[in-house]
């Protein structure tokens, strides 16, 4: 984010009409600026390196280097931007791969302008947008397919941490978790920080995937 507070974004999609639409939506928002576009994964990686944006929006299916490998290369850089992948529901296995590669979150292409803007802000803040409609369908599907033995937590989770984790995995925001569990917002943040440390998770997405991988969301 620039000193003025503007979130700088690179948009990568092999369809020009999609890139144009995303740019129009984002540039119309106060505090967001699209600083570059890319039509394939290799160009996205180069743009991320050269322009040093705060957030990269990547399509999964692009010619040459796909969005998963592009994500992996972008997040491997020193002080990398946050990556949000964009796909359609029938490509959910690619979304899972992108999250494993280090993406902060994902959107469906029919998500709408409001969710797109929320995702950019969340990623810029170091958080991950997890839409309830998407989370349950995508991650539940993978819990029965690509599951490997999930790592054990460094310390056992408390009963309250279990409640916070399950509520998070249902797609709730911090404020909604606080309301649902009748605890303060600061307490929610404390529990989330503890969960991240115990699970060795880098972000909310990885905590949600762990919840599904361990059968907590059946």
Secondary structure by P-SEA (a helix, b strand, c coil): ccccbbbbbbbbcccaaaaaaaaaaaaaccccccccccccaaaaaaaaaaccccbbbbbcccccccaaaaaaaaaacccccbbbbbbcccaaaaaaaaaaacccccccccccaaaaaaaaaaaaacbbbbbaaaaaaaaaaaccccccccccccccccaaaaaaaaaaaacccaaaaaaaacccaaaaaaaaaaaaaaaccccaaaaaaaaaaacccc
